[in-house]
Amino acid sequence: MSFNKILGHKEIINYIQSSIKNNRINHAYILTGQDGVGKLTLAKEFAKTLNCEQHSTSCCDQCISCKTFDSNNNPDIIYVTHEKKDITVSDIRNQVIKNITVKPYRNKYKIFIIDEADKMNIQAQNALLKTLEEPADYAIFILLCENYNKLLVTILSRCIMFKLRPLPHNLIQTYLNKTFNIDFEQAYLYSVYSQGSIGKANQLINSTEFRDVRDSAINIALNIDNLNLIDVYNTIDKIKEDKETLKTILDILYLVFRDALVYKETENPKNIIQRDKITQTKQIALKATTTQLINRCDALSEAQNKLLFNINTQLLLETLFFKLKEK
Ligand SMILES: [Zn+2]
């Protein structure tokens, strides 16, 4: 692995490499961005390069530091873990505060990588803050989080923050095409579903569950007019509990109706995203009016937004299904 093998995030990588080159390393960094966007990969590459014995802007992969890093045995790179839902003050005490007084074993820096740092509770954050206020010369912290607003302002003010944006579709598409040897159309489909997250793309491509969920969502879309009230409630019962699956179903349904709408208007299969489902898309397009398809897309996008808040999923789905079935 090296910086140039990391997908995307080029500006951040350039910044990091020029800080290393100019020997302007801060004691604390935050990498923030959605799940699967590449925070941990980037943090690890940063840490490995900082402690590489070649002291260059890319790690050498050959020195003892790099080799022990690759086998997860580098004593000067510490991954702070947590067993409970939150990162507690005892996690920070035992893994950071007790450890930081001991100088690095053989490397220039002692680097603490705190994944899911936004799960630190207030006591844990305050304990970490004390360390950040008077850091040992050799200590570096890399905090990873999805929501940096959960961190104390006093912590934020001591860190250099990098915001990792969702990766562009074409980058993920090319990656999937090369890595998994799948054709460009399939790769495109998965790149859309992964919504800019390389972690999610990797997970979806190997998931039979995702394929099953997708098939049943497309079935719902195909049969939406024929579903009676009992069917609707049975479907709601099946999907309302698991929020992750529910989110996936809403995403799929949105794409299905979006594709049907686009096909109805343009009659060009090239414009649709789920090209492997062209037959079903044509059927859905044929059975509904343009207005119906627009309304269905609107209803789904509204449901997707509501799901971000802790709304009652039963109510959300009832409203959604009634809108989807509207004539
Ligand atoms: Zn090295």
Boltz pocket constraint, residues with backbone or C-beta under 6 A from the ligand:
constraints:
  - pocket:
      binder: B
      contacts: [[A, 48], [A, 51], [A, 52], [A, 53], [A, 54], [A, 59], [A, 60], [A, 61], [A, 62], [A, 63], [A, 64], [A, 65], [A, 66], [A, 67]]
      max_distance: 6.0
